[in-house]
């Protein structure tokens, strides 16, 4: 769970952009902290390496943390926004919102597929439709990852958001029943299936024609008998 990642923070004096650059060179990340029970926003710094590990280096929720500013009690915090350097792609600034642990938050949670789909067993290819699912729940109930069991999916079948089983403590936020995962039919397998379908269709057509011819013959024979 994201809340298990604790980021220690120190108060910083805001003077100029040059100061922020010096902080980054020294391994710190400037942040703004605001929200629940805070009279005003606070300018803080956190260790960039610790943030990078929590944000990119570990699996799970990247938006919920426990922020521990110096001289303040640790509190759940939501990463609301961040800025990335267009050249280095490093995060250069972030905004954290202190949240009420007794009130629901809305966050995207990573999605992982579990189980081997029946369609994959038959040669199909699993395709992921959504990498994250946006849910609402109390901060302590937000999981690091949401699992979707795809074992029931057959060839050409799709799993939608409504089919993902969520804990009773969470609620889906998106109303659109988007595709979550699908078992695609490879071209070779599709051609084979189409060929088999064609043979079956031809057989059915031949059988139908034979039955019709037989029926017509019987009708003709009956007419000849009636004439006699």
C-alpha positions as CSV (number, residue, x, y, z in Angstrom):
1,X,0.0,0.0,0.0
2,X,1.3,3.5,-0.8
3,X,0.8,4.7,2.7
4,X,3.6,2.4,3.8
5,X,6.0,4.6,1.9
6,X,7.0,7.3,4.4
7,X,8.7,10.4,3.1
8,X,10.5,12.6,5.7
9,X,10.3,16.3,4.9
10,X,12.2,19.4,6.0
11,X,11.0,23.1,6.0
12,X,12.7,25.2,3.3
13,X,13.0,28.9,2.9
14,X,11.7,30.1,-0.4
15,X,14.0,32.7,-1.9
16,X,14.6,32.1,-5.6
17,X,14.6,29.6,-8.4
18,X,18.4,29.4,-8.0
19,X,17.8,28.1,-4.5
20,X,15.5,25.4,-5.8
21,X,18.2,24.3,-8.3
22,X,20.8,24.1,-5.5
23,X,18.4,21.9,-3.5
24,X,18.0,19.6,-6.5
25,X,21.8,19.4,-7.0
26,X,22.1,18.4,-3.4
27,X,19.6,15.5,-3.8
28,X,16.5,17.2,-2.5
29,X,13.1,17.7,-4.1
30,X,11.2,20.9,-3.4
31,X,7.5,20.3,-2.6
32,X,4.5,22.2,-1.5
33,X,2.3,20.6,1.3
34,X,-1.3,21.8,1.9
35,X,-4.7,20.6,2.8
36,X,-6.5,19.0,5.8
37,X,-6.0,21.0,9.1
38,X,-3.2,23.1,7.6
39,X,-3.7,26.8,8.0
40,X,-1.5,27.6,5.0
41,X,0.6,25.7,2.5
42,X,4.1,24.7,3.6
43,X,7.3,24.8,1.5
44,X,9.2,21.6,2.2
45,X,11.9,19.4,0.8
46,X,12.1,15.6,0.6
47,X,14.9,13.3,-0.3
48,X,14.8,12.8,-4.1
49,X,16.2,9.3,-4.0
50,X,13.6,8.1,-1.5
51,X,10.9,9.7,-3.5
52,X,12.1,8.1,-6.8
53,X,12.3,4.7,-5.2
54,X,8.7,5.1,-3.9
55,X,7.4,6.7,-7.1
56,X,9.1,4.6,-9.7
57,X,11.2,1.8,-8.1
58,X,8.5,-0.2,-6.3
59,X,5.2,-1.7,-7.5
60,X,2.0,-0.4,-6.2
61,X,0.2,2.8,-5.7
62,X,2.2,5.9,-6.7
63,X,-0.1,8.6,-5.3
64,X,-0.6,7.8,-1.6
65,X,2.2,8.3,0.9
66,X,2.8,9.0,4.6
67,X,4.4,12.4,4.8
68,X,6.4,13.2,7.9
69,X,7.4,16.9,8.1
70,X,9.9,17.8,10.8
71,X,8.1,18.7,14.0
72,X,4.8,17.4,12.8
73,X,3.0,14.1,13.1
74,X,3.1,11.8,10.1
75,X,0.0,12.0,8.0
76,X,-1.5,10.4,4.9
77,X,-0.8,12.6,1.8
78,X,-1.9,12.5,-1.8
79,X,0.5,13.3,-4.6
80,X,-1.7,15.8,-6.5
81,X,0.7,17.1,-9.1
82,X,4.3,17.0,-10.2
83,X,6.6,18.7,-12.7
84,X,9.1,16.8,-14.9
85,X,12.2,18.3,-16.5
86,X,11.6,18.0,-20.3
87,X,15.3,17.0,-20.9
88,X,16.3,14.8,-17.9
89,X,12.7,13.5,-17.3
90,X,13.4,13.8,-13.6
91,X,10.7,15.1,-11.2
92,X,11.7,18.7,-10.2
93,X,8.7,19.7,-8.1
94,X,5.7,18.1,-6.5
95,X,2.5,19.1,-4.7
96,X,1.2,17.0,-1.8
97,X,-2.2,17.3,-0.2
98,X,-2.6,16.3,3.4
99,X,-5.8,14.2,3.6
100,X,-8.3,13.3,6.2
101,X,-7.8,9.5,7.0
102,X,-11.6,9.3,7.7
103,X,-12.7,10.6,4.3
104,X,-12.6,8.7,1.0
105,X,-10.1,9.7,-1.7
106,X,-10.1,9.0,-5.4
107,X,-7.0,7.5,-6.8
108,X,-5.8,5.4,-9.8
109,X,-4.6,1.9,-8.7
110,X,-2.4,-0.3,-10.8
111,X,-4.2,-3.3,-12.3
112,X,-2.6,-6.8,-12.7
113,X,-4.1,-9.8,-14.4
114,X,-4.0,-13.2,-12.6
115,X,-4.6,-16.7,-13.8
116,X,-4.2,-18.1,-17.4
117,X,-7.1,-17.5,-19.6
118,X,-8.8,-20.4,-21.3
119,X,-8.4,-18.7,-24.6
120,X,-4.6,-18.4,-24.1
121,X,-4.5,-22.1,-23.4
122,X,-5.9,-22.5,-26.9
123,X,-3.4,-20.3,-28.5
124,X,-4.9,-16.8,-28.0
125,X,-2.9,-13.7,-27.0
126,X,-3.8,-11.8,-23.8
127,X,-4.0,-8.0,-24.3
128,X,-4.3,-5.5,-21.4
129,X,-6.9,-2.8,-21.9
130,X,-6.4,-0.8,-18.7
131,X,-3.2,-0.4,-16.7
132,X,-5.0,1.4,-13.8
133,X,-8.4,1.5,-12.3
134,X,-9.6,4.7,-10.6
135,X,-11.3,3.8,-7.3
136,X,-12.7,5.6,-4.3
137,X,-12.2,4.6,-0.7
138,X,-10.6,5.5,2.7
139,X,-6.8,6.0,2.5
140,X,-6.1,3.0,4.6
141,X,-8.3,0.8,2.3
142,X,-6.6,1.7,-1.0
143,X,-4.6,-1.3,-2.1
144,X,-1.2,-1.2,-3.8
145,X,-2.6,-3.2,-6.7
146,X,-6.0,-4.6,-7.9
147,X,-6.0,-8.1,-9.3
148,X,-8.3,-9.2,-12.1
149,X,-8.9,-13.0,-12.5
150,X,-9.0,-13.7,-16.3
151,X,-9.1,-17.5,-16.2
152,X,-12.7,-17.6,-17.6
153,X,-11.8,-15.6,-20.8
154,X,-12.1,-17.6,-24.0
155,X,-10.9,-16.9,-27.5
156,X,-12.1,-13.5,-28.7
157,X,-13.7,-12.6,-25.3
158,X,-13.3,-9.4,-23.4
159,X,-13.4,-8.6,-19.7
160,X,-14.9,-5.2,-18.7
161,X,-14.6,-3.0,-15.6
162,X,-17.9,-4.3,-14.2
163,X,-16.4,-7.8,-14.1
164,X,-13.5,-6.9,-11.9
165,X,-14.2,-8.0,-8.3
166,X,-13.4,-5.1,-5.9
167,X,-13.3,-5.3,-2.1
168,X,-16.5,-4.0,-0.5
169,X,-14.5,-1.0,0.8
170,X,-13.8,0.3,-2.7
171,X,-16.0,1.8,-5.4
172,X,-15.4,2.2,-9.1
173,X,-15.3,5.9,-10.1
174,X,-15.6,5.5,-13.9
175,X,-19.1,4.8,-15.1
176,X,-18.1,3.6,-18.6
177,X,-17.8,-0.2,-18.8
178,X,-14.3,-0.1,-20.4
179,X,-12.5,-3.2,-21.6
180,X,-9.9,-4.4,-19.0
181,X,-8.4,-7.4,-20.8
182,X,-9.1,-9.4,-24.0
183,X,-7.9,-12.6,-25.6
184,X,-7.1,-11.8,-29.2
185,X,-7.2,-14.5,-31.8
186,X,-3.9,-14.7,-33.8
187,X,-4.1,-14.5,-37.6
188,X,-2.9,-18.1,-38.1
189,X,-5.4,-19.4,-35.6
190,X,-8.2,-17.2,-37.0
191,X,-7.4,-18.5,-40.6
192,X,-7.6,-22.0,-39.3
193,X,-10.8,-21.3,-37.5
194,X,-12.2,-19.6,-40.6
195,X,-11.2,-22.6,-42.8
196,X,-12.8,-25.0,-40.4
197,X,-15.9,-22.8,-40.3
198,X,-15.9,-22.7,-44.1
199,X,-15.7,-26.5,-44.4
200,X,-18.5,-26.8,-41.8
201,X,-20.6,-24.3,-43.8
202,X,-19.9,-26.1,-47.0
203,X,-20.9,-29.4,-45.5
204,X,-24.1,-27.9,-44.1
205,X,-24.9,-26.4,-47.5
206,X,-24.3,-29.7,-49.3
207,X,-26.4,-31.5,-46.7
208,X,-29.2,-29.0,-47.1
209,X,-29.0,-29.2,-50.9
210,X,-29.1,-33.0,-50.8
211,X,-32.1,-32.9,-48.5
212,X,-33.8,-30.4,-50.9
213,X,-33.1,-32.5,-53.9
214,X,-34.3,-35.6,-52.2
215,X,-37.5,-33.8,-51.2
216,X,-38.0,-32.6,-54.7
217,X,-37.5,-36.1,-56.1
218,X,-40.0,-37.5,-53.6
219,X,-42.5,-34.9,-54.7
220,X,-42.0,-35.6,-58.4
221,X,-42.5,-39.4,-57.8
222,X,-45.6,-38.7,-55.8
223,X,-47.0,-36.6,-58.7
224,X,-46.3,-39.5,-61.2
225,X,-48.1,-41.9,-58.9
226,X,-51.1,-39.6,-58.6
227,X,-51.3,-39.3,-62.4
228,X,-51.5,-43.1,-62.7
